[in-house]
């Protein structure tokens, strides 16, 4: 077999392997009365900063419409796993917060078994996979028109610490708690980060 043919076979095998792992991960998430989209929503809300815990940001994260994201949120709200809170500064905006039950349920996240499987891998393999999968995810987002999301402190809009001990977001011209600055943001801009 030629080197090019071997490389193509390896890429195809990797593609099929990623698909298989994705299918297994999805199959695990039909539990506790939830479906995979509902689990993804709970995970996102647990990781997102206050500016990103909105139906619109969730729709971007899930790669779906706002209507579909709202249906998912309605189902989770009926089950008691989240609540909606009106923004004190802009009454048109409603932020989503996990309830105590939602946080407890996440402790039983079915993808915890994937975390355990990853922990069994050698550190160098985990590092290589993380780098490769991050690059793959970024490439897929670019090709499919997805929006980047990232941690506030690594964003070009991040302006650092304020005198009162908070962090400052230049995009929103607002302060963030230190905890929020370590969370995922819908307004993340990697181009600004690279240029800054």
TORDREN-997659 format. One line per field, with one value per residue: residue number from 1; z, y, x of N, C-alpha, C in turn; residue in three letters. Coordinates in nm, 2 decimals, always signed. Layout:
N
resi = [NUM | ...] $
n.w = [Z | ...] $
n.v = [Y | ...] $
n.u = [X | ...] $
ca.w = [Z | ...] $
ca.v = [Y | ...] $
ca.u = [X | ...] $
c.w = [Z | ...] $
c.v = [Y | ...] $
c.u = [X | ...] $
resn = [ala | ...] $
END
This chain:
196
resi = [1 | 2 | 3 | 4 | 5 | 6 | 7 | 8 | 9 | 10 | 11 | 12 | 13 | 14 | 15 | 16 | 17 | 18 | 19 | 20 | 21 | 22 | 23 | 24 | 25 | 26 | 27 | 28 | 29 | 30 | 31 | 32 | 33 | 34 | 35 | 36 | 37 | 38 | 39 | 40 | 41 | 42 | 43 | 44 | 45 | 46 | 47 | 48 | 49 | 50 | 51 | 52 | 53 | 54 | 55 | 56 | 57 | 58 | 59 | 60 | 61 | 62 | 63 | 64 | 65 | 66 | 67 | 68 | 69 | 70 | 71 | 72 | 73 | 74 | 75 | 76 | 77 | 78 | 79 | 80 | 81 | 82 | 83 | 84 | 85 | 86 | 87 | 88 | 89 | 90 | 91 | 92 | 93 | 94 | 95 | 96 | 97 | 98 | 99 | 100 | 101 | 102 | 103 | 104 | 105 | 106 | 107 | 108 | 109 | 110 | 111 | 112 | 113 | 114 | 115 | 116 | 117 | 118 | 119 | 120 | 121 | 122 | 123 | 124 | 125 | 126 | 127 | 128 | 129 | 130 | 131 | 132 | 133 | 134 | 135 | 136 | 137 | 138 | 139 | 140 | 141 | 142 | 143 | 144 | 145 | 146 | 147 | 148 | 149 | 150 | 151 | 152 | 153 | 154 | 155 | 156 | 157 | 158 | 159 | 160 | 161 | 162 | 163 | 164 | 165 | 166 | 167 | 168 | 169 | 170 | 171 | 172 | 173 | 174 | 175 | 176 | 177 | 178 | 179 | 180 | 181 | 182 | 183 | 184 | 185 | 186 | 187 | 188 | 189 | 190 | 191 | 192 | 193 | 194 | 195 | 196] $
n.w = [+0.00 | -0.08 | +0.06 | +0.06 | +0.02 | +0.26 | +0.45 | +0.38 | +0.45 | +0.73 | +0.80 | +0.74 | +0.91 | +1.15 | +1.14 | +1.13 | +1.38 | +1.56 | +1.50 | +1.60 | +1.88 | +1.94 | +1.89 | +2.09 | +2.32 | +2.29 | +2.31 | +2.58 | +2.70 | +2.72 | +2.98 | +3.32 | +3.26 | +3.06 | +2.74 | +2.50 | +2.40 | +2.61 | +2.82 | +2.72 | +2.73 | +3.00 | +3.08 | +2.93 | +3.05 | +3.31 | +3.26 | +3.14 | +3.13 | +3.29 | +3.09 | +2.89 | +2.95 | +2.81 | +2.61 | +2.33 | +2.32 | +2.40 | +2.19 | +1.98 | +2.08 | +2.08 | +1.81 | +1.68 | +1.62 | +1.78 | +1.86 | +1.89 | +2.09 | +2.29 | +2.34 | +2.45 | +2.68 | +2.81 | +2.87 | +3.05 | +3.25 | +3.33 | +3.45 | +3.67 | +3.67 | +3.60 | +3.61 | +3.50 | +3.49 | +3.50 | +3.35 | +3.55 | +3.44 | +3.18 | +3.09 | +2.88 | +2.85 | +2.95 | +3.18 | +3.23 | +3.50 | +3.67 | +3.88 | +4.23 | +4.21 | +3.94 | +3.95 | +4.12 | +3.96 | +3.75 | +3.87 | +3.83 | +3.57 | +3.26 | +3.10 | +3.26 | +3.27 | +3.04 | +3.11 | +3.31 | +3.15 | +2.99 | +3.19 | +3.24 | +3.04 | +2.92 | +3.01 | +2.81 | +2.58 | +2.63 | +2.62 | +2.35 | +2.21 | +2.30 | +2.19 | +1.92 | +1.88 | +1.96 | +1.75 | +1.54 | +1.60 | +1.59 | +1.32 | +1.20 | +1.30 | +1.16 | +0.89 | +0.90 | +0.97 | +1.24 | +1.56 | +1.75 | +2.09 | +2.41 | +2.69 | +2.91 | +3.01 | +2.82 | +2.60 | +2.36 | +2.42 | +2.69 | +2.97 | +3.20 | +3.56 | +3.79 | +4.01 | +4.23 | +4.25 | +4.08 | +3.74 | +3.41 | +3.12 | +2.80 | +2.58 | +2.66 | +2.83 | +3.11 | +3.45 | +3.56 | +3.78 | +3.94 | +3.91 | +3.70 | +3.49 | +3.43 | +3.29 | +3.01 | +2.72 | +2.50 | +2.36 | +2.29 | +2.12 | +1.92 | +1.72 | +1.80 | +2.03 | +1.93 | +1.79 | +1.99] $
n.v = [-0.12 | +0.22 | +0.52 | +0.74 | +0.62 | +0.48 | +0.69 | +0.80 | +0.59 | +0.58 | +0.83 | +0.80 | +0.59 | +0.71 | +0.91 | +0.75 | +0.63 | +0.85 | +0.91 | +0.68 | +0.69 | +0.92 | +0.83 | +0.64 | +0.80 | +0.96 | +0.77 | +0.70 | +0.91 | +0.90 | +0.90 | +0.93 | +1.05 | +1.24 | +1.37 | +1.36 | +1.64 | +1.78 | +1.72 | +1.83 | +2.09 | +2.14 | +2.10 | +2.31 | +2.54 | +2.52 | +2.57 | +2.82 | +3.18 | +3.47 | +3.64 | +3.46 | +3.27 | +3.24 | +3.19 | +3.24 | +3.22 | +2.95 | +2.83 | +2.88 | +2.74 | +2.48 | +2.45 | +2.50 | +2.61 | +2.91 | +2.86 | +2.58 | +2.55 | +2.69 | +2.51 | +2.30 | +2.42 | +2.48 | +2.22 | +2.14 | +2.33 | +2.27 | +2.03 | +2.11 | +2.17 | +2.41 | +2.77 | +3.08 | +3.41 | +3.75 | +4.00 | +4.25 | +4.49 | +4.50 | +4.45 | +4.30 | +4.08 | +3.75 | +3.56 | +3.23 | +3.00 | +2.73 | +2.52 | +2.40 | +2.13 | +2.08 | +2.12 | +1.91 | +1.69 | +1.71 | +1.60 | +1.34 | +1.30 | +1.13 | +1.13 | +1.11 | +0.87 | +0.87 | +1.06 | +0.92 | +0.71 | +0.86 | +0.95 | +0.72 | +0.70 | +0.76 | +1.06 | +1.20 | +1.11 | +1.20 | +1.48 | +1.51 | +1.42 | +1.61 | +1.85 | +1.78 | +1.73 | +1.98 | +2.14 | +2.01 | +2.05 | +2.33 | +2.37 | +2.24 | +2.41 | +2.64 | +2.56 | +2.48 | +2.71 | +2.77 | +2.93 | +3.05 | +2.98 | +3.05 | +3.07 | +3.35 | +3.48 | +3.43 | +3.57 | +3.83 | +4.05 | +4.07 | +4.26 | +4.24 | +4.26 | +4.45 | +4.74 | +4.68 | +4.41 | +4.25 | +4.12 | +4.26 | +4.29 | +4.40 | +4.39 | +4.39 | +4.60 | +4.57 | +4.45 | +4.14 | +3.86 | +3.69 | +3.42 | +3.40 | +3.49 | +3.28 | +3.12 | +2.99 | +3.19 | +3.35 | +3.57 | +3.55 | +3.61 | +3.50 | +3.61 | +3.87 | +3.81 | +3.70 | +3.91 | +4.10] $
n.u = [+0.08 | +0.06 | +0.21 | +0.04 | -0.21 | -0.22 | -0.22 | -0.46 | -0.63 | -0.58 | -0.68 | -0.95 | -1.02 | -0.98 | -1.18 | -1.41 | -1.38 | -1.40 | -1.67 | -1.79 | -1.73 | -1.87 | -2.13 | -2.16 | -2.13 | -2.35 | -2.56 | -2.53 | -2.65 | -2.93 | -3.08 | -3.20 | -3.43 | -3.38 | -3.26 | -2.99 | -2.96 | -3.06 | -2.89 | -2.66 | -2.73 | -2.75 | -2.49 | -2.36 | -2.48 | -2.38 | -2.11 | -2.10 | -2.05 | -2.22 | -2.31 | -2.36 | -2.55 | -2.81 | -3.10 | -3.04 | -2.75 | -2.73 | -2.85 | -2.67 | -2.45 | -2.55 | -2.59 | -2.83 | -3.17 | -3.32 | -3.57 | -3.58 | -3.39 | -3.52 | -3.74 | -3.60 | -3.50 | -3.75 | -3.84 | -3.65 | -3.69 | -3.95 | -3.90 | -3.76 | -3.49 | -3.38 | -3.40 | -3.54 | -3.42 | -3.48 | -3.28 | -3.14 | -3.06 | -3.14 | -3.45 | -3.55 | -3.39 | -3.34 | -3.18 | -3.05 | -3.05 | -2.90 | -3.08 | -3.07 | -3.13 | -3.07 | -2.79 | -2.72 | -2.80 | -2.62 | -2.39 | -2.43 | -2.38 | -2.39 | -2.16 | -1.95 | -1.83 | -1.68 | -1.49 | -1.35 | -1.24 | -1.07 | -0.89 | -0.75 | -0.57 | -0.23 | -0.05 | +0.08 | -0.05 | -0.30 | -0.25 | -0.17 | -0.40 | -0.58 | -0.48 | -0.50 | -0.77 | -0.88 | -0.78 | -0.91 | -1.18 | -1.19 | -1.13 | -1.36 | -1.56 | -1.50 | -1.53 | -1.80 | -1.93 | -1.97 | -1.97 | -1.70 | -1.63 | -1.51 | -1.29 | -1.31 | -1.08 | -0.89 | -0.95 | -0.95 | -1.10 | -1.09 | -1.00 | -0.86 | -0.78 | -0.98 | -0.98 | -1.13 | -1.11 | -1.25 | -1.30 | -1.26 | -1.47 | -1.42 | -1.58 | -1.85 | -1.83 | -1.83 | -1.81 | -1.69 | -1.72 | -1.44 | -1.48 | -1.66 | -1.50 | -1.35 | -1.51 | -1.70 | -1.76 | -1.99 | -1.93 | -1.66 | -1.36 | -1.13 | -0.97 | -0.93 | -0.79 | -0.55 | -0.45 | -0.41] $
ca.w = [+0.00 | -0.09 | +0.18 | +0.05 | +0.05 | +0.40 | +0.52 | +0.36 | +0.53 | +0.87 | +0.82 | +0.73 | +1.03 | +1.26 | +1.12 | +1.18 | +1.53 | +1.62 | +1.49 | +1.69 | +2.01 | +1.95 | +1.90 | +2.22 | +2.41 | +2.27 | +2.36 | +2.72 | +2.76 | +2.74 | +3.11 | +3.42 | +3.19 | +2.97 | +2.61 | +2.48 | +2.39 | +2.75 | +2.90 | +2.66 | +2.78 | +3.14 | +3.08 | +2.89 | +3.15 | +3.42 | +3.22 | +3.08 | +3.22 | +3.30 | +2.96 | +2.79 | +2.99 | +2.75 | +2.50 | +2.21 | +2.33 | +2.40 | +2.05 | +1.91 | +2.13 | +2.03 | +1.67 | +1.65 | +1.62 | +1.91 | +1.90 | +1.94 | +2.22 | +2.39 | +2.37 | +2.54 | +2.81 | +2.87 | +2.92 | +3.17 | +3.35 | +3.39 | +3.54 | +3.79 | +3.67 | +3.57 | +3.62 | +3.42 | +3.57 | +3.42 | +3.37 | +3.62 | +3.36 | +3.05 | +3.12 | +2.77 | +2.85 | +3.06 | +3.20 | +3.28 | +3.61 | +3.72 | +4.02 | +4.31 | +4.15 | +3.82 | +3.98 | +4.17 | +3.85 | +3.68 | +3.94 | +3.77 | +3.42 | +3.20 | +3.03 | +3.36 | +3.24 | +2.94 | +3.19 | +3.37 | +3.04 | +2.96 | +3.30 | +3.23 | +2.93 | +2.96 | +3.00 | +2.68 | +2.48 | +2.65 | +2.56 | +2.20 | +2.17 | +2.33 | +2.09 | +1.79 | +1.88 | +1.96 | +1.62 | +1.46 | +1.64 | +1.53 | +1.17 | +1.17 | +1.32 | +1.05 | +0.77 | +0.91 | +1.01 | +1.38 | +1.63 | +1.86 | +2.23 | +2.48 | +2.83 | +2.91 | +3.03 | +2.70 | +2.49 | +2.33 | +2.49 | +2.84 | +3.01 | +3.33 | +3.69 | +3.82 | +4.14 | +4.33 | +4.26 | +3.97 | +3.61 | +3.32 | +2.98 | +2.72 | +2.48 | +2.73 | +2.92 | +3.24 | +3.54 | +3.58 | +3.90 | +3.90 | +3.87 | +3.57 | +3.40 | +3.40 | +3.23 | +2.86 | +2.68 | +2.37 | +2.29 | +2.28 | +1.99 | +1.91 | +1.64 | +1.89 | +2.12 | +1.86 | +1.75 | +2.10] $
ca.v = [+0.00 | +0.34 | +0.61 | +0.83 | +0.54 | +0.45 | +0.81 | +0.82 | +0.49 | +0.62 | +0.94 | +0.74 | +0.51 | +0.81 | +0.97 | +0.64 | +0.61 | +0.96 | +0.89 | +0.57 | +0.74 | +1.01 | +0.76 | +0.58 | +0.91 | +1.00 | +0.67 | +0.70 | +1.03 | +0.88 | +0.85 | +1.02 | +1.12 | +1.34 | +1.33 | +1.43 | +1.79 | +1.84 | +1.70 | +1.93 | +2.22 | +2.15 | +2.12 | +2.44 | +2.64 | +2.51 | +2.63 | +2.95 | +3.30 | +3.53 | +3.69 | +3.35 | +3.19 | +3.29 | +3.10 | +3.26 | +3.16 | +2.81 | +2.79 | +2.88 | +2.63 | +2.35 | +2.45 | +2.48 | +2.74 | +2.96 | +2.79 | +2.44 | +2.57 | +2.72 | +2.39 | +2.22 | +2.49 | +2.46 | +2.09 | +2.14 | +2.41 | +2.19 | +1.92 | +2.17 | +2.17 | +2.54 | +2.88 | +3.20 | +3.53 | +3.87 | +4.08 | +4.38 | +4.61 | +4.50 | +4.36 | +4.21 | +3.97 | +3.65 | +3.47 | +3.10 | +2.96 | +2.60 | +2.51 | +2.30 | +2.00 | +2.08 | +2.10 | +1.77 | +1.60 | +1.71 | +1.51 | +1.21 | +1.32 | +1.00 | +1.13 | +1.10 | +0.75 | +0.91 | +1.13 | +0.81 | +0.64 | +0.95 | +0.94 | +0.59 | +0.72 | +0.83 | +1.20 | +1.24 | +1.07 | +1.30 | +1.61 | +1.50 | +1.41 | +1.74 | +1.94 | +1.74 | +1.75 | +2.12 | +2.18 | +1.95 | +2.13 | +2.47 | +2.36 | +2.21 | +2.53 | +2.73 | +2.50 | +2.47 | +2.84 | +2.77 | +3.04 | +3.02 | +3.01 | +3.03 | +3.13 | +3.50 | +3.53 | +3.41 | +3.64 | +3.96 | +4.15 | +4.06 | +4.37 | +4.21 | +4.28 | +4.59 | +4.78 | +4.62 | +4.26 | +4.18 | +4.12 | +4.35 | +4.25 | +4.51 | +4.38 | +4.43 | +4.71 | +4.53 | +4.37 | +4.00 | +3.80 | +3.61 | +3.29 | +3.42 | +3.52 | +3.15 | +3.04 | +3.00 | +3.31 | +3.35 | +3.68 | +3.52 | +3.65 | +3.45 | +3.70 | +3.98 | +3.76 | +3.68 | +4.04 | +4.19] $
ca.u = [+0.00 | +0.14 | +0.21 | -0.08 | -0.32 | -0.21 | -0.26 | -0.61 | -0.70 | -0.57 | -0.78 | -1.09 | -1.03 | -1.00 | -1.31 | -1.51 | -1.36 | -1.47 | -1.81 | -1.83 | -1.72 | -1.98 | -2.25 | -2.16 | -2.15 | -2.49 | -2.64 | -2.53 | -2.72 | -3.07 | -3.10 | -3.25 | -3.55 | -3.33 | -3.20 | -2.86 | -2.96 | -3.09 | -2.76 | -2.56 | -2.77 | -2.72 | -2.34 | -2.33 | -2.52 | -2.29 | -1.98 | -2.11 | -2.06 | -2.35 | -2.36 | -2.38 | -2.66 | -2.93 | -3.15 | -2.96 | -2.62 | -2.75 | -2.88 | -2.54 | -2.37 | -2.61 | -2.60 | -2.97 | -3.25 | -3.36 | -3.70 | -3.55 | -3.32 | -3.63 | -3.81 | -3.52 | -3.51 | -3.88 | -3.85 | -3.57 | -3.75 | -4.06 | -3.84 | -3.71 | -3.35 | -3.33 | -3.50 | -3.51 | -3.41 | -3.48 | -3.16 | -3.18 | -3.02 | -3.21 | -3.56 | -3.58 | -3.30 | -3.36 | -3.07 | -3.09 | -2.97 | -2.93 | -3.14 | -2.99 | -3.16 | -2.99 | -2.65 | -2.71 | -2.81 | -2.49 | -2.30 | -2.45 | -2.36 | -2.35 | -2.03 | -1.84 | -1.75 | -1.58 | -1.38 | -1.28 | -1.17 | -0.96 | -0.80 | -0.67 | -0.47 | -0.10 | -0.06 | +0.13 | -0.15 | -0.41 | -0.21 | -0.17 | -0.54 | -0.64 | -0.43 | -0.55 | -0.92 | -0.91 | -0.76 | -1.02 | -1.30 | -1.18 | -1.14 | -1.49 | -1.64 | -1.47 | -1.59 | -1.95 | -1.99 | -1.99 | -1.91 | -1.61 | -1.66 | -1.39 | -1.28 | -1.30 | -0.94 | -0.80 | -1.02 | -0.90 | -1.19 | -1.06 | -0.92 | -0.78 | -0.84 | -1.02 | -0.93 | -1.21 | -1.09 | -1.33 | -1.24 | -1.33 | -1.49 | -1.42 | -1.69 | -1.97 | -1.80 | -1.89 | -1.73 | -1.72 | -1.65 | -1.32 | -1.53 | -1.72 | -1.40 | -1.30 | -1.62 | -1.72 | -1.84 | -2.05 | -1.87 | -1.52 | -1.31 | -0.99 | -0.89 | -0.89 | -0.69 | -0.43 | -0.39 | -0.39] $
c.w = [+0.00 | +0.04 | +0.18 | +0.07 | +0.19 | +0.48 | +0.50 | +0.44 | +0.68 | +0.90 | +0.83 | +0.86 | +1.15 | +1.26 | +1.17 | +1.33 | +1.61 | +1.62 | +1.59 | +1.84 | +2.04 | +1.96 | +2.04 | +2.33 | +2.41 | +2.33 | +2.51 | +2.78 | +2.75 | +2.87 | +3.20 | +3.35 | +3.10 | +2.84 | +2.60 | +2.47 | +2.53 | +2.83 | +2.85 | +2.71 | +2.92 | +3.16 | +3.04 | +2.99 | +3.28 | +3.39 | +3.17 | +3.18 | +3.21 | +3.17 | +2.86 | +2.83 | +2.95 | +2.65 | +2.37 | +2.21 | +2.34 | +2.26 | +1.96 | +1.95 | +2.08 | +1.88 | +1.62 | +1.64 | +1.76 | +1.96 | +1.95 | +2.08 | +2.33 | +2.43 | +2.47 | +2.68 | +2.88 | +2.93 | +3.05 | +3.28 | +3.41 | +3.48 | +3.66 | +3.79 | +3.64 | +3.60 | +3.54 | +3.51 | +3.48 | +3.46 | +3.44 | +3.54 | +3.23 | +3.07 | +3.00 | +2.77 | +2.97 | +3.06 | +3.26 | +3.39 | +3.64 | +3.86 | +4.10 | +4.25 | +4.02 | +3.84 | +4.04 | +4.06 | +3.77 | +3.74 | +3.89 | +3.62 | +3.36 | +3.13 | +3.13 | +3.33 | +3.13 | +3.01 | +3.25 | +3.27 | +3.00 | +3.07 | +3.30 | +3.12 | +2.98 | +2.93 | +2.87 | +2.57 | +2.50 | +2.59 | +2.41 | +2.15 | +2.19 | +2.22 | +1.95 | +1.78 | +1.89 | +1.82 | +1.52 | +1.48 | +1.58 | +1.38 | +1.13 | +1.19 | +1.20 | +0.92 | +0.78 | +0.95 | +1.15 | +1.44 | +1.74 | +1.99 | +2.30 | +2.62 | +2.83 | +2.92 | +2.91 | +2.57 | +2.48 | +2.39 | +2.64 | +2.87 | +3.14 | +3.45 | +3.71 | +3.97 | +4.25 | +4.33 | +4.16 | +3.84 | +3.51 | +3.18 | +2.90 | +2.62 | +2.54 | +2.82 | +3.05 | +3.32 | +3.54 | +3.71 | +3.85 | +3.85 | +3.73 | +3.46 | +3.36 | +3.33 | +3.08 | +2.83 | +2.53 | +2.29 | +2.27 | +2.13 | +1.98 | +1.82 | +1.72 | +1.98 | +2.06 | +1.82 | +1.87 | +2.17] $
c.v = [+0.12 | +0.43 | +0.69 | +0.74 | +0.50 | +0.56 | +0.83 | +0.72 | +0.53 | +0.74 | +0.89 | +0.66 | +0.61 | +0.88 | +0.87 | +0.62 | +0.72 | +0.95 | +0.78 | +0.61 | +0.84 | +0.94 | +0.69 | +0.68 | +0.95 | +0.90 | +0.66 | +0.81 | +1.02 | +0.82 | +0.96 | +1.10 | +1.23 | +1.28 | +1.40 | +1.58 | +1.85 | +1.83 | +1.81 | +2.07 | +2.24 | +2.18 | +2.26 | +2.55 | +2.63 | +2.57 | +2.77 | +3.07 | +3.37 | +3.59 | +3.58 | +3.25 | +3.24 | +3.19 | +3.12 | +3.20 | +3.01 | +2.76 | +2.78 | +2.76 | +2.49 | +2.34 | +2.43 | +2.61 | +2.78 | +2.89 | +2.65 | +2.45 | +2.60 | +2.60 | +2.31 | +2.28 | +2.47 | +2.33 | +2.08 | +2.22 | +2.34 | +2.08 | +1.97 | +2.18 | +2.31 | +2.64 | +2.99 | +3.32 | +3.65 | +3.95 | +4.21 | +4.50 | +4.62 | +4.40 | +4.27 | +4.08 | +3.88 | +3.56 | +3.34 | +3.05 | +2.81 | +2.60 | +2.41 | +2.16 | +1.98 | +2.05 | +1.96 | +1.67 | +1.59 | +1.62 | +1.37 | +1.21 | +1.18 | +1.01 | +1.13 | +0.97 | +0.78 | +0.98 | +1.02 | +0.74 | +0.73 | +0.95 | +0.82 | +0.60 | +0.79 | +0.98 | +1.26 | +1.22 | +1.17 | +1.43 | +1.61 | +1.50 | +1.55 | +1.84 | +1.91 | +1.77 | +1.89 | +2.18 | +2.14 | +2.03 | +2.27 | +2.47 | +2.33 | +2.33 | +2.63 | +2.69 | +2.51 | +2.60 | +2.85 | +2.89 | +2.99 | +3.06 | +2.98 | +3.09 | +3.28 | +3.54 | +3.51 | +3.48 | +3.78 | +4.08 | +4.16 | +4.17 | +4.36 | +4.25 | +4.43 | +4.62 | +4.71 | +4.46 | +4.18 | +4.17 | +4.21 | +4.29 | +4.38 | +4.51 | +4.43 | +4.55 | +4.69 | +4.45 | +4.23 | +3.95 | +3.72 | +3.47 | +3.30 | +3.43 | +3.38 | +3.06 | +3.07 | +3.12 | +3.31 | +3.47 | +3.67 | +3.55 | +3.61 | +3.54 | +3.82 | +3.93 | +3.75 | +3.82 | +4.13 | +4.15] $
c.u = [+0.09 | +0.12 | +0.08 | -0.20 | -0.33 | -0.26 | -0.41 | -0.69 | -0.70 | -0.67 | -0.92 | -1.12 | -1.06 | -1.14 | -1.42 | -1.50 | -1.42 | -1.62 | -1.87 | -1.83 | -1.84 | -2.11 | -2.27 | -2.19 | -2.30 | -2.58 | -2.64 | -2.62 | -2.87 | -3.09 | -3.15 | -3.37 | -3.50 | -3.28 | -3.07 | -2.86 | -2.98 | -2.96 | -2.67 | -2.60 | -2.74 | -2.57 | -2.30 | -2.36 | -2.43 | -2.15 | -1.99 | -2.11 | -2.20 | -2.40 | -2.40 | -2.49 | -2.79 | -2.97 | -3.07 | -2.83 | -2.63 | -2.77 | -2.75 | -2.45 | -2.42 | -2.61 | -2.74 | -3.04 | -3.28 | -3.49 | -3.67 | -3.48 | -3.42 | -3.71 | -3.73 | -3.52 | -3.64 | -3.89 | -3.77 | -3.62 | -3.87 | -4.02 | -3.77 | -3.56 | -3.29 | -3.44 | -3.45 | -3.52 | -3.40 | -3.35 | -3.20 | -3.15 | -3.10 | -3.33 | -3.60 | -3.50 | -3.33 | -3.24 | -3.12 | -2.99 | -3.00 | -2.99 | -3.04 | -3.01 | -3.08 | -2.84 | -2.63 | -2.71 | -2.68 | -2.38 | -2.31 | -2.45 | -2.31 | -2.21 | -1.92 | -1.76 | -1.65 | -1.46 | -1.29 | -1.19 | -1.05 | -0.85 | -0.71 | -0.56 | -0.34 | -0.12 | -0.02 | +0.02 | -0.27 | -0.38 | -0.22 | -0.31 | -0.61 | -0.60 | -0.50 | -0.70 | -0.96 | -0.89 | -0.87 | -1.15 | -1.30 | -1.20 | -1.29 | -1.58 | -1.62 | -1.54 | -1.75 | -2.01 | -2.03 | -1.93 | -1.82 | -1.66 | -1.53 | -1.39 | -1.24 | -1.15 | -0.85 | -0.86 | -0.95 | -0.98 | -1.16 | -0.96 | -0.84 | -0.86 | -0.87 | -0.97 | -1.00 | -1.21 | -1.17 | -1.24 | -1.32 | -1.35 | -1.51 | -1.54 | -1.82 | -1.95 | -1.86 | -1.79 | -1.78 | -1.66 | -1.53 | -1.37 | -1.59 | -1.62 | -1.33 | -1.40 | -1.62 | -1.80 | -1.87 | -1.98 | -1.72 | -1.48 | -1.16 | -0.91 | -0.84 | -0.78 | -0.55 | -0.36 | -0.35 | -0.26] $
resn = [unk | unk | unk | unk | unk | unk | unk | unk | unk | unk | unk | unk | unk | unk | unk | unk | unk | unk | unk | unk | unk | unk | unk | unk | unk | unk | unk | unk | unk | unk | unk | unk | unk | unk | unk | unk | unk | unk | unk | unk | unk | unk | unk | unk | unk | unk | unk | unk | unk | unk | unk | unk | unk | unk | unk | unk | unk | unk | unk | unk | unk | unk | unk | unk | unk | unk | unk | unk | unk | unk | unk | unk | unk | unk | unk | unk | unk | unk | unk | unk | unk | unk | unk | unk | unk | unk | unk | unk | unk | unk | unk | unk | unk | unk | unk | unk | unk | unk | unk | unk | unk | unk | unk | unk | unk | unk | unk | unk | unk | unk | unk | unk | unk | unk | unk | unk | unk | unk | unk | unk | unk | unk | unk | unk | unk | unk | unk | unk | unk | unk | unk | unk | unk | unk | unk | unk | unk | unk | unk | unk | unk | unk | unk | unk | unk | unk | unk | unk | unk | unk | unk | unk | unk | unk | unk | unk | unk | unk | unk | unk | unk | unk | unk | unk | unk | unk | unk | unk | unk | unk | unk | unk | unk | unk | unk | unk | unk | unk | unk | unk | unk | unk | unk | unk | unk | unk | unk | unk | unk | unk | unk | unk | unk | unk | unk | unk] $
END
